[in-house]
Amino acid sequence: MYIVTVIPIQKGFQKENLTYFSQNEVPLGYIVSVPLRSKNIDGIVINIENARDQKYDLKNADFQLKKIVGVKGPSPFSSQFFTACEKMKDYTVSNTGTIIKALLPSLFLDNLTALSAVHREDEKENLIELTDIELKNLKQEKLIFQALTPDRLSWYRTLIREAFAKKESVFICVPTRYDIEQLNNELTKGINQYVFSFHGDLPKKTLINTYNTCIEEPHPILIIGTGMFLSIPRVDIKTIIIEHESSDAYKQYSRPFIDVRSFAEILSSVNKIKLIFGDTLLRPDTLHRHDIGELGEVASPLFRLPEAERQLVVDMKEEVDEKGSKTFKVLSETTKKMISYALEHNESVLLFTVRKGLAGITVCNDCGHTLLCPNCSTPVVLYGSKQRNATKIVNSRIFMCNKCGHKETTEVRCTECSSWNLTPLGIGTDRVYDEVNKLYPNAKIFQMDKEAVGTDKEAKEIMSQFYKNPGSILIGTEMIFSYINTEVIHSAIISLDGLLSIPSFNITQKILHVMEKLHEITKRNLIIQTRNPDNMILEHIMNGNVLPLYREDLKERKQYGYPPFKRLIKITFAGSAGDTENARTFIDKYLGGYEPQIFSAFIGKVKGQYITNTVIKIDPNLWPLLTDDKKIISEHLKENLYRLSPSFSINVDPEDLL
């Protein structure tokens, strides 16, 4: 009999490893099925000992070992991937099994016998080769490449050809499956048989066949895939490119809140391979690392956006009605003229809005109270008739909570003063749709947001119809950027103020990301509607040079203690009023020395539970990304963070603090 130590590959489990017994010896690194609580889960074997050597300890143990249910086979990832997961575990205050679960497609574990075996001999030979050239002293090359998309793609083609000549493979990591489609169109010419694409929506059979062909292909290959497929064990991968590095889609929004960009950097450091961060505009954190010499460069970073032929800012405060009096309008006269011209000449129009629905908030004109969801206290959104059928409500308009999904008719009073005098504020997609439909009743109008479009298939069909019908109008939120793959002739941002009002230390980056996308897909006219035309961010964008904006953003980040000058760790607690008070006391006791900022979340109550956030800002040297053995996380802080119960969720490097 053998005593087997296993790391459970399971989310939400706190212990790093568990012990079982097996009648037969199980090789290290194998995946096994083990009982945990009331079900069987996967685990990876990290240690095995003969039971004879543990006879005394087993006899005196106060628990009974359970038997391994079955041996599934060798792990579908390399030892270097496992090491990177161990390092990521410490950085995210999690455990190794949780990290593996979050970064490995579940289909791989469920179909181990159908996957081609990893060539462990090649893996060992690769390690021996690196050892011979003094692995520990081998300096890893990490570069940035900030340039316009056509320039990056051109350089990637050259890089891939040179890599193939050296018998090396390349992995281009992208944030979404739609980035894969674009890169496939641009990079595969002449090398189609050596290009493999991976994303989570591939059918099971296609994914397994593609994986097996990828593993067995003797020629160097190009892999274009999302972060879930960094686990693919090709030992000849010598370059990882993080493309569209600024995309927030790289950050996972559930525990353990992994940032794929950080994991890719750890993995590349373990393998001692080249890492390249590429984008039109990189994150301020990444650019700062370049400024201080931590990252090299492919070429001097370019701080310019793609250019539409003509861009124009419209001051919405100056809009007037028929009598010449200033009035609120959804569409400016300039935007209306652009749409009319486009329809007359069968040219496409994109109208971008920040929010879905008719209005983002509704306020009482008598007492000023904001209409909130009765379940979670989130401001409810007013939606139009296109949502009516899905909600089974007869009225043409409804209030709906985007947080918990609560719905109610518009026949409501103010909960504070019982007044009927309620006014919807803000401009959402429904409101724009109604306005456009009223002004241009014969136009083909398409709407794309998460309420109007229910499935991926529906979204693709909308885009297909938009492109097939010249002279049509598309109204959408950021969702459109995941589906639009061809230039539109004219675009307009209906209200830039909706972006400017978002409370986030990353707001400048978010605005630049939206502007970059719109510039990239707009061929001729780009109109920006705003009530704040003198905003500094807009001024720099219109000038075409965002370098001063980057410098000003860094200056403010340093002043207020935000990344890259501070490492942020966000701790969220959900519980009753009493539990919340106890949680605050616990935080003060164990993390008080790090000056925690404790405050109610933006959405303060969900399903009867109070949500409390704690943010600690620390020197990044106390909590470094573990890319080499010299970097060590503060043991004191790590120990105290691990004291927190599962009721607390820990998010290192959060995208926002709300």
C-alpha positions as CSV (number, residue, x, y, z in Angstrom):
1,M,0.0,0.0,0.0
2,Y,1.2,3.6,-0.7
3,I,0.5,6.9,0.9
4,V,-0.2,9.5,-1.8
5,T,-0.2,13.3,-1.4
6,V,-2.5,15.0,-3.9
7,I,-3.2,18.6,-4.8
8,P,-7.0,18.8,-5.3
9,I,-7.8,20.7,-8.6
10,Q,-10.8,22.4,-7.2
11,K,-12.0,26.0,-6.7
12,G,-13.1,27.1,-3.3
13,F,-11.0,24.6,-1.4
14,Q,-8.6,26.1,1.1
15,K,-6.1,23.3,1.8
16,E,-3.1,23.1,-0.4
17,N,-3.0,19.2,-0.4
18,L,-4.6,16.1,0.9
19,T,-3.5,12.6,1.7
20,Y,-5.0,9.3,0.3
21,F,-3.9,5.7,0.0
22,S,-3.5,3.5,-3.0
23,Q,-2.9,-0.2,-3.4
24,N,-0.7,0.5,-6.4
25,E,2.2,2.9,-7.0
26,V,1.1,6.1,-8.8
27,P,3.7,8.1,-10.8
28,L,4.4,11.7,-9.7
29,G,2.5,14.2,-11.8
30,Y,-0.4,11.9,-12.7
31,I,-4.0,13.0,-12.5
32,V,-6.1,10.9,-10.1
33,S,-9.7,10.9,-9.1
34,V,-10.2,11.3,-5.3
35,P,-13.2,11.6,-3.0
36,L,-13.7,15.0,-1.4
37,R,-16.8,15.6,0.8
38,S,-19.7,14.1,-1.2
39,K,-18.2,13.9,-4.7
40,N,-15.1,12.8,-6.7
41,I,-12.7,15.5,-7.9
42,D,-9.5,15.6,-9.9
43,G,-6.1,15.9,-8.2
44,I,-2.4,15.8,-9.2
45,V,0.0,13.5,-7.4
46,I,2.9,15.4,-5.8
47,N,4.3,12.8,-3.4
48,I,4.1,9.0,-2.8
49,E,5.6,6.9,0.0
50,N,5.4,3.3,0.9
51,A,2.9,2.8,3.7
52,R,5.5,0.6,5.6
53,D,7.6,3.8,6.1
54,Q,4.6,5.6,7.6
55,K,3.3,2.7,9.8
56,Y,3.6,4.4,13.1
57,D,2.1,7.7,12.0
58,L,-0.8,6.0,10.4
59,K,-1.5,4.0,13.5
60,N,-1.6,7.1,15.7
61,A,-3.5,9.3,13.3
62,D,-6.9,10.7,14.4
63,F,-8.4,10.3,11.0
64,Q,-8.9,7.5,8.4
65,L,-7.3,7.8,5.0
66,K,-9.6,7.5,2.0
67,K,-8.7,5.5,-1.1
68,I,-7.9,7.0,-4.4
69,V,-10.9,6.3,-6.7
70,G,-8.9,5.9,-9.9
71,V,-5.9,6.9,-11.9
72,K,-6.8,9.0,-15.0
73,G,-3.4,9.4,-16.6
74,P,-0.4,11.8,-16.9
75,S,-1.0,15.5,-16.5
76,P,-1.7,17.4,-19.7
77,F,0.7,20.2,-18.8
78,S,4.5,20.6,-18.2
79,S,6.3,20.7,-14.9
80,Q,7.1,24.3,-15.7
81,F,3.4,25.1,-16.0
82,F,2.9,23.5,-12.6
83,T,5.8,25.6,-11.1
84,A,4.2,28.7,-12.5
85,C,0.9,27.8,-10.9
86,E,2.6,27.4,-7.5
87,K,4.1,30.8,-7.9
88,M,0.8,32.3,-8.9
89,K,-0.8,30.7,-5.9
90,D,1.4,32.7,-3.5
91,Y,0.8,35.9,-5.5
92,T,-3.0,35.6,-5.5
93,V,-3.3,34.2,-1.9
94,S,-4.9,31.0,-3.2
95,N,-3.7,27.4,-3.6
96,T,-2.1,25.5,-6.5
97,G,-5.2,23.4,-7.3
98,T,-7.4,26.4,-7.6
99,I,-4.9,28.1,-9.9
100,I,-4.7,25.0,-12.1
101,K,-8.5,24.7,-12.2
102,A,-8.8,28.4,-13.3
103,L,-6.1,28.1,-16.0
104,L,-6.7,24.6,-17.5
105,P,-9.6,23.8,-19.7
106,S,-11.8,21.4,-17.8
107,L,-12.3,19.4,-21.1
108,F,-8.6,18.4,-20.9
109,L,-9.0,16.8,-17.5
110,D,-12.3,15.2,-18.5
111,N,-10.8,13.6,-21.6
112,L,-7.2,12.7,-20.6
113,T,-7.3,9.4,-22.4
114,A,-8.2,11.1,-25.7
115,L,-5.3,13.5,-25.5
116,S,-1.9,12.9,-27.0
117,A,0.7,12.2,-24.3
118,V,3.1,14.9,-23.4
119,H,6.7,14.1,-24.5
120,R,8.4,14.1,-21.1
121,E,11.7,13.1,-22.7
122,D,11.7,16.3,-24.8
123,E,10.9,18.3,-21.6
124,K,13.8,16.8,-19.8
125,E,16.2,17.3,-22.8
126,N,15.1,20.9,-22.9
127,L,15.9,21.3,-19.2
128,I,19.3,19.6,-19.5
129,E,20.1,22.0,-22.4
130,L,19.2,25.0,-20.3
131,T,21.2,23.6,-17.4
132,D,24.3,23.3,-19.6
133,I,24.1,27.0,-20.5
134,E,23.7,27.9,-16.8
135,L,20.0,28.2,-16.5
136,K,20.1,30.4,-13.3
137,N,22.3,33.0,-15.0
138,L,20.3,33.0,-18.3
139,K,18.7,36.5,-18.6
140,Q,15.1,36.5,-19.9
141,E,14.2,39.0,-22.6
142,K,11.0,41.0,-21.9
143,L,10.0,43.6,-24.4
144,I,7.2,46.1,-25.1
145,F,5.9,46.9,-28.6
146,Q,3.5,49.9,-28.7
147,A,2.6,50.6,-32.3
148,L,-0.4,50.8,-34.6
149,T,-2.0,47.4,-35.3
150,P,-0.8,47.1,-39.0
151,D,2.8,47.8,-37.8
152,R,2.6,45.2,-35.1
153,L,1.1,42.6,-37.4
154,S,3.8,43.2,-40.0
155,W,6.6,42.7,-37.3
156,Y,4.8,39.6,-36.0
157,R,5.0,38.0,-39.4
158,T,8.7,38.6,-39.6
159,L,9.2,37.3,-36.0
160,I,7.2,34.1,-36.8
161,R,9.3,33.4,-40.0
162,E,12.5,33.9,-38.0
163,A,11.3,31.6,-35.2
164,F,10.4,28.8,-37.7
165,A,13.9,29.1,-39.2
166,K,15.4,28.5,-35.8
167,K,13.0,25.6,-35.2
168,E,11.1,27.5,-32.5
169,S,7.4,27.9,-31.9
170,V,5.5,31.0,-31.0
171,F,2.4,31.5,-28.7
172,I,0.3,34.7,-29.3
173,C,-2.0,35.1,-26.3
174,V,-5.1,37.2,-26.9
175,P,-7.9,38.3,-24.5
176,T,-10.9,37.0,-26.6
177,R,-11.8,34.6,-29.3
178,Y,-12.6,37.5,-31.6
179,D,-9.0,38.6,-31.5
180,I,-8.1,35.1,-32.7
181,E,-10.2,35.6,-35.8
182,Q,-8.5,38.9,-36.6
183,L,-5.0,37.4,-36.2
184,N,-5.9,34.3,-38.1
185,N,-6.9,36.5,-41.1
186,E,-3.6,38.5,-40.9
187,L,-0.9,36.0,-39.9
188,T,-1.7,32.6,-41.4
189,K,-0.9,33.3,-45.1
190,G,1.6,30.6,-46.3
191,I,1.8,28.8,-43.0
192,N,-1.8,27.7,-42.5
193,Q,-0.9,24.1,-41.8
194,Y,1.3,25.2,-38.9
195,V,-1.2,27.6,-37.2
196,F,-3.4,26.4,-34.4
197,S,-6.2,28.4,-32.7
198,F,-7.6,27.7,-29.3
199,H,-10.4,29.2,-27.3
200,G,-13.0,27.9,-24.9
201,D,-15.9,27.9,-27.3
202,L,-14.5,25.2,-29.6
203,P,-16.6,22.0,-29.8
204,K,-15.2,19.1,-27.8
205,K,-14.2,17.0,-30.8
206,T,-12.5,20.0,-32.6
207,L,-10.6,21.0,-29.5
208,I,-9.3,17.5,-28.8
209,N,-8.3,17.0,-32.5
210,T,-6.6,20.4,-32.7
211,Y,-4.7,19.8,-29.4
212,N,-3.5,16.4,-30.6
213,T,-2.3,17.6,-34.0
214,C,-0.6,20.6,-32.3
215,I,1.3,18.3,-29.9
216,E,2.3,15.8,-32.5
217,E,3.3,18.3,-35.2
218,P,7.1,18.0,-35.6
219,H,7.4,21.3,-37.4
220,P,7.5,24.6,-35.3
221,I,4.1,26.0,-35.0
222,L,2.2,29.3,-34.2
223,I,-0.5,29.0,-31.5
224,I,-3.0,31.8,-31.3
225,G,-5.1,31.3,-28.1
226,T,-6.7,32.7,-25.0
227,G,-4.9,32.4,-21.6
228,M,-6.6,29.1,-20.8
229,F,-4.3,27.4,-23.3
230,L,-0.9,28.6,-22.1
231,S,-0.8,25.1,-20.5
232,I,-0.2,23.5,-24.0
233,P,3.1,21.6,-23.4
234,R,5.1,22.4,-26.5
235,V,8.7,22.6,-25.3
236,D,9.8,24.4,-28.5
237,I,7.7,27.5,-27.6
238,K,10.4,30.2,-27.2
239,T,8.3,33.4,-27.5
240,I,5.0,34.4,-25.8
241,I,3.3,37.5,-27.1
242,I,0.6,39.2,-25.0
243,E,-1.4,40.9,-27.7
244,H,-3.9,43.7,-26.9
245,E,-2.2,43.9,-23.5
246,S,-4.4,46.7,-22.3
247,S,-7.6,44.6,-22.5
248,D,-9.4,44.1,-19.2
249,A,-10.6,40.7,-20.5
250,Y,-7.3,39.3,-19.3
251,K,-8.4,39.7,-15.7
252,Q,-10.6,37.0,-14.4
253,Y,-13.6,38.3,-12.4
254,S,-14.1,35.4,-10.0
255,R,-11.8,33.8,-7.5
256,P,-8.8,33.6,-7.5
257,F,-9.0,36.7,-9.7
258,I,-6.0,35.7,-11.9
259,D,-4.6,38.2,-14.4
260,V,-3.5,36.1,-17.3
261,R,-0.8,38.7,-18.2
262,S,0.8,38.2,-14.9
263,F,0.6,34.4,-15.2
264,A,2.1,34.5,-18.7
265,E,5.0,36.6,-17.3
266,I,5.7,34.1,-14.5
267,L,5.4,31.1,-17.0
268,S,7.8,32.8,-19.4
269,S,10.3,33.5,-16.6
270,V,10.2,29.8,-15.5
271,N,10.9,28.7,-19.0
272,K,13.4,31.5,-19.6
273,I,11.7,32.4,-22.9
274,K,11.1,35.8,-24.7
275,L,8.0,37.7,-23.6
276,I,6.5,40.6,-25.6
277,F,3.7,43.0,-24.5
278,G,2.0,44.3,-27.7
279,D,-0.8,46.9,-28.1
280,T,-1.6,50.3,-29.7
281,L,-1.6,51.8,-26.2
282,L,-0.2,49.7,-23.4
283,R,-1.2,49.9,-19.8
284,P,0.4,52.7,-17.8
285,D,1.9,50.1,-15.4
286,T,3.7,48.4,-18.4
287,L,4.9,51.6,-19.9
288,H,6.3,52.7,-16.5
289,R,8.3,49.4,-16.2
290,H,9.8,50.3,-19.6
291,D,10.6,53.8,-18.4
292,I,12.6,52.5,-15.4
293,G,14.5,49.9,-17.5
294,E,12.6,46.8,-16.4
295,L,11.3,46.1,-19.9
296,G,13.1,46.5,-23.2
297,E,11.5,47.5,-26.5
298,V,11.0,46.2,-30.0
299,A,10.9,49.8,-31.1
300,S,10.4,53.2,-29.5
301,P,6.8,53.3,-28.2
302,L,4.4,55.4,-30.4
303,F,1.9,57.5,-28.5
304,R,-0.6,58.1,-31.2
305,L,-4.0,56.7,-32.0
306,P,-5.2,55.4,-35.4
307,E,-6.7,58.4,-37.2
308,A,-10.1,58.7,-38.8
309,E,-10.2,61.1,-41.8
310,R,-12.2,63.6,-39.8
311,Q,-13.0,63.9,-36.2
312,L,-15.1,66.5,-34.5
313,V,-16.1,67.4,-31.0
314,V,-19.7,68.7,-30.5
315,D,-20.5,70.7,-27.4
316,M,-24.0,69.5,-26.4
317,K,-24.5,72.5,-24.1
318,E,-24.8,74.6,-27.2
319,E,-27.6,72.6,-28.8
320,V,-30.8,74.6,-29.4
321,D,-34.5,73.9,-30.2
322,E,-36.6,75.4,-33.0
323,K,-37.0,78.6,-31.1
324,G,-33.2,79.0,-30.6
325,S,-33.4,78.1,-26.8
326,K,-30.7,75.8,-25.4
327,T,-32.1,72.3,-24.8
328,F,-31.1,68.8,-24.1
329,K,-30.7,66.6,-27.1
330,V,-29.7,62.9,-27.6
331,L,-28.4,63.6,-31.1
332,S,-26.7,66.9,-32.1
333,E,-27.5,68.6,-35.4
334,T,-24.0,67.7,-36.6
335,T,-24.7,64.0,-35.9
336,K,-28.1,64.1,-37.6
337,K,-26.5,65.6,-40.7
338,M,-23.9,62.9,-40.7
339,I,-26.6,60.2,-40.4
340,S,-28.7,61.8,-43.2
341,Y,-25.7,61.9,-45.5
342,A,-24.8,58.3,-44.8
343,L,-28.3,57.1,-45.5
344,E,-28.5,59.0,-48.7
345,H,-25.2,57.5,-49.9
346,N,-25.7,54.0,-48.5
347,E,-22.9,54.3,-46.0
348,S,-22.7,52.5,-42.6
349,V,-23.1,54.4,-39.2
350,L,-22.0,53.3,-35.7
351,L,-23.5,55.1,-32.7
352,F,-21.6,54.2,-29.6
353,T,-23.1,54.6,-26.1
354,V,-21.7,53.7,-22.7
355,R,-24.8,52.3,-21.1
356,K,-27.6,50.0,-22.2
357,G,-31.3,50.8,-21.6
358,L,-33.1,54.1,-21.9
359,A,-31.7,55.8,-18.8
360,G,-29.0,54.8,-16.3
361,I,-30.7,56.3,-13.3
362,T,-34.1,57.7,-12.4
363,V,-34.5,60.4,-9.7
364,C,-37.4,62.0,-7.9
365,N,-37.8,65.6,-8.8
366,D,-39.5,66.3,-5.4
367,C,-36.9,64.9,-2.9
368,G,-33.9,64.0,-5.1
369,H,-34.0,60.3,-4.2
370,T,-32.6,57.8,-6.7
371,L,-34.8,54.9,-7.5
372,L,-33.0,51.8,-6.2
373,C,-33.5,48.0,-6.5
374,P,-35.4,46.7,-3.4
375,N,-33.2,43.6,-3.3
376,C,-29.6,45.0,-3.6
377,S,-30.0,48.8,-3.5
378,T,-28.4,49.3,-7.0
379,P,-29.8,52.1,-9.1
380,V,-32.4,50.5,-11.5
381,V,-32.2,51.1,-15.3
382,L,-35.1,52.1,-17.4
383,Y,-35.5,49.7,-20.4
384,G,-37.6,50.0,-23.5
385,S,-40.0,47.7,-25.4
386,K,-37.3,45.5,-26.9
387,Q,-36.9,43.9,-23.5
388,R,-40.6,43.5,-22.9
389,N,-41.1,40.0,-24.4
390,A,-38.1,38.5,-22.4
391,T,-39.5,39.8,-19.1
392,K,-43.1,38.8,-19.7
393,I,-44.3,42.3,-18.6
394,V,-47.0,43.9,-20.7
395,N,-45.9,47.6,-20.3
396,S,-43.7,49.0,-23.1
397,R,-41.1,50.1,-20.5
398,I,-39.8,48.5,-17.3
399,F,-37.3,49.1,-14.6
400,M,-34.6,46.4,-14.2
401,C,-31.6,45.9,-11.9
402,N,-28.5,45.0,-13.8
403,K,-27.0,43.5,-10.7
404,C,-29.6,41.0,-9.5
405,G,-32.1,41.0,-12.4
406,H,-35.1,42.3,-10.4
407,K,-37.8,43.7,-12.7
408,E,-40.8,45.9,-12.0
409,T,-43.2,48.1,-14.0
410,T,-42.8,51.8,-14.4
411,E,-45.9,52.4,-12.3
412,V,-44.0,53.0,-9.2
413,R,-43.6,55.9,-6.7
414,C,-40.6,57.3,-5.0
415,T,-39.9,55.1,-2.0
416,E,-38.9,58.1,0.1
417,C,-41.7,60.6,-0.5
418,S,-44.3,58.6,-2.5
419,S,-44.1,61.1,-5.4
420,W,-45.0,60.2,-9.0
421,N,-42.6,62.9,-10.2
422,L,-39.8,60.7,-11.4
423,T,-37.3,61.7,-14.1
424,P,-35.0,59.3,-16.0
425,L,-31.5,60.6,-16.6
426,G,-28.6,59.6,-18.9
427,I,-28.4,58.3,-22.4
428,G,-28.6,54.5,-23.0
429,T,-28.9,52.4,-26.1
430,D,-32.7,52.2,-25.9
431,R,-33.0,55.9,-25.8
432,V,-30.7,56.4,-28.8
433,Y,-32.7,53.7,-30.7
434,D,-36.0,55.4,-30.0
435,E,-34.6,58.8,-31.1
436,V,-33.0,57.4,-34.3
437,N,-36.1,55.4,-35.2
438,K,-38.3,58.5,-34.8
439,L,-36.0,60.6,-37.0
440,Y,-35.2,57.9,-39.6
441,P,-38.2,55.5,-39.7
442,N,-37.2,53.9,-42.9
443,A,-33.6,53.1,-41.9
444,K,-32.4,49.7,-41.0
445,I,-31.4,50.0,-37.3
446,F,-29.6,47.3,-35.3
447,Q,-28.9,47.4,-31.6
448,M,-26.3,45.5,-29.7
449,D,-26.0,45.3,-25.9
450,K,-26.3,42.6,-23.3
451,E,-30.0,43.1,-22.9
452,A,-31.0,43.4,-26.6
453,V,-28.8,40.4,-27.6
454,G,-29.1,37.2,-25.7
455,T,-26.6,34.8,-27.4
456,D,-23.3,34.8,-29.3
457,K,-25.2,33.5,-32.4
458,E,-27.6,36.5,-32.2
459,A,-24.8,39.0,-32.0
460,K,-23.0,37.4,-35.0
461,E,-26.3,37.5,-37.0
462,I,-26.8,41.2,-36.2
463,M,-23.3,42.1,-37.4
464,S,-23.8,40.0,-40.5
465,Q,-27.1,41.9,-41.3
466,F,-25.4,45.2,-40.6
467,Y,-22.7,44.6,-43.1
468,K,-25.0,43.1,-45.7
469,N,-27.2,46.2,-45.7
470,P,-25.3,49.3,-46.7
471,G,-26.8,52.5,-45.3
472,S,-27.8,50.8,-42.0
473,I,-27.2,52.1,-38.4
474,L,-25.7,50.1,-35.6
475,I,-26.3,51.3,-32.0
476,G,-24.2,49.6,-29.3
477,T,-22.1,49.5,-26.2
478,E,-18.5,48.2,-25.8
479,M,-20.0,44.8,-26.7
480,I,-19.7,45.7,-30.4
481,F,-15.9,45.7,-30.2
482,S,-16.0,41.9,-29.8
483,Y,-17.9,41.4,-33.0
484,I,-17.0,44.2,-35.4
485,N,-14.3,43.2,-37.8
486,T,-14.7,45.5,-40.8
487,E,-14.5,49.3,-41.0
488,V,-17.6,51.4,-40.7
489,I,-17.7,54.7,-42.6
490,H,-19.1,57.0,-39.9
491,S,-19.1,56.8,-36.1
492,A,-20.3,58.9,-33.2
493,I,-19.9,58.7,-29.4
494,I,-23.3,59.8,-28.2
495,S,-22.1,60.9,-24.8
496,L,-18.4,60.9,-23.8
497,D,-19.5,62.2,-20.4
498,G,-20.9,58.7,-19.5
499,L,-17.3,57.5,-19.7
500,L,-15.8,60.5,-17.8
501,S,-18.3,59.9,-14.9
502,I,-17.1,56.4,-14.2
503,P,-15.3,56.4,-10.8
504,S,-12.1,54.4,-11.4
505,F,-8.4,55.0,-11.2
506,N,-8.2,53.3,-14.6
507,I,-10.7,55.6,-16.3
508,T,-8.1,57.4,-18.5
509,Q,-7.0,54.0,-19.8
510,K,-10.6,52.9,-20.4
511,I,-11.4,56.1,-22.4
512,L,-8.2,55.6,-24.5
513,H,-9.2,52.0,-25.1
514,V,-12.6,53.0,-26.4
515,M,-11.2,55.9,-28.5
516,E,-8.5,53.6,-30.0
517,K,-11.1,51.0,-31.0
518,L,-13.4,53.6,-32.6
519,H,-10.5,55.3,-34.4
520,E,-9.4,51.9,-35.7
521,I,-12.7,50.9,-37.1
522,T,-13.9,54.3,-38.4
523,K,-13.0,55.1,-42.0
524,R,-14.2,58.7,-42.4
525,N,-16.1,60.7,-39.8
526,L,-15.9,60.4,-36.0
527,I,-18.1,62.7,-34.0
528,I,-17.7,63.0,-30.2
529,Q,-20.7,64.5,-28.3
530,T,-19.9,65.9,-24.9
531,R,-21.0,68.6,-22.4
532,N,-17.4,69.0,-21.4
533,P,-15.4,69.8,-24.5
534,D,-12.5,71.4,-22.6
535,N,-11.7,68.1,-20.8
536,M,-7.9,67.5,-20.7
537,I,-8.2,63.9,-21.8
538,L,-10.3,64.8,-24.9
539,E,-7.9,67.7,-25.7
540,H,-4.9,65.4,-25.9
541,I,-6.9,62.8,-28.0
542,M,-7.9,65.4,-30.5
543,N,-4.3,66.6,-30.7
544,G,-3.3,63.1,-31.7
545,N,-0.5,62.8,-29.2
546,V,-1.4,61.0,-25.9
547,L,2.1,61.0,-24.4
548,P,1.3,64.1,-22.2
549,L,-1.8,62.3,-21.1
550,Y,0.2,59.2,-20.1
551,R,2.6,61.4,-18.1
552,E,-0.2,63.3,-16.4
553,D,-1.9,60.0,-15.5
554,L,1.3,58.6,-14.0
555,K,1.7,61.8,-12.0
556,E,-1.8,61.5,-10.5
557,R,-1.3,57.7,-9.8
558,K,1.9,58.5,-7.9
559,Q,0.2,61.4,-6.0
560,Y,-2.8,59.2,-4.9
561,G,-1.0,55.9,-4.4
562,Y,-2.2,53.8,-7.3
563,P,-0.4,51.3,-9.5
564,P,2.4,51.1,-10.6
565,F,3.6,53.0,-7.5
566,K,1.6,50.9,-5.1
567,R,0.4,47.3,-5.1
568,L,-3.3,47.2,-4.4
569,I,-5.0,44.3,-2.6
570,K,-8.7,44.4,-2.4
571,I,-10.5,42.3,0.2
572,T,-14.3,41.9,0.0
573,F,-16.6,40.6,2.7
574,A,-20.3,39.7,2.5
575,G,-22.4,39.0,5.6
576,S,-24.9,40.3,8.1
577,A,-24.5,43.6,9.9
578,G,-23.1,41.8,12.9
579,D,-20.7,39.6,10.8
580,T,-19.6,42.7,8.9
581,E,-18.7,44.5,12.2
582,N,-16.7,41.4,13.3
583,A,-15.0,41.3,9.9
584,R,-13.9,44.9,10.3
585,T,-12.4,44.1,13.7
586,F,-10.6,41.1,12.3
587,I,-9.1,43.2,9.5
588,D,-8.0,45.8,12.0
589,K,-6.3,43.2,14.1
590,Y,-4.3,41.4,11.5
591,L,-3.9,44.0,8.8
592,G,-4.0,47.2,10.8
593,G,-0.3,47.7,10.3
594,Y,-0.8,48.1,6.5
595,E,-3.3,51.1,7.0
596,P,-6.3,49.3,5.5
597,Q,-9.1,51.5,4.0
598,I,-12.4,49.9,4.9
599,F,-15.6,51.1,3.2
600,S,-19.0,49.9,1.9
601,A,-19.0,48.6,-1.6
602,F,-20.6,50.7,-4.4
603,I,-23.5,48.2,-4.3
604,G,-23.7,48.0,-0.6
605,K,-26.2,45.2,-0.2
606,V,-26.9,42.1,-2.2
607,K,-29.6,39.5,-1.3
608,G,-29.7,40.7,2.3
609,Q,-25.9,40.7,2.8
610,Y,-23.8,43.8,3.4
611,I,-20.8,44.1,1.1
612,T,-17.7,45.7,2.6
613,N,-14.4,46.4,0.8
614,T,-11.0,46.7,2.3
615,V,-8.1,48.1,0.3
616,I,-4.5,48.0,1.3
617,K,-1.8,49.9,-0.7
618,I,1.7,48.6,-0.2
619,D,5.1,49.0,-1.7
620,P,5.3,46.7,-4.8
621,N,8.6,45.3,-3.4
622,L,6.6,43.8,-0.5
623,W,4.4,41.9,-2.9
624,P,6.4,41.4,-6.2
625,L,5.4,39.2,-9.1
626,L,7.4,36.1,-8.6
627,T,9.4,36.1,-11.8
628,D,12.7,35.0,-10.3
629,D,14.1,33.5,-7.0
630,K,15.3,36.9,-5.8
631,K,11.8,38.2,-5.4
632,I,10.1,37.3,-2.2
633,I,6.6,38.1,-1.0
634,S,6.3,39.5,2.6
635,E,5.8,36.5,4.8
636,H,4.1,38.5,7.5
637,L,1.5,39.9,5.1
638,K,1.0,36.6,3.3
639,E,0.5,34.8,6.6
640,N,-2.2,37.3,7.8
641,L,-4.0,37.2,4.4
642,Y,-4.2,33.4,4.6
643,R,-5.8,33.8,8.0
644,L,-8.9,35.2,6.4
645,S,-11.8,32.8,6.1
646,P,-13.5,31.9,2.8
647,S,-16.1,34.6,3.6
648,F,-13.4,37.1,2.5
649,S,-12.4,37.2,-1.2
650,I,-8.9,38.5,-2.0
651,N,-8.2,40.3,-5.3
652,V,-4.6,41.3,-6.0
653,D,-4.3,44.0,-8.6
654,P,-8.0,44.8,-8.9
655,E,-9.3,46.7,-12.0
656,D,-11.3,49.0,-9.7
657,L,-11.9,49.6,-6.0
658,L,-15.7,50.0,-5.9
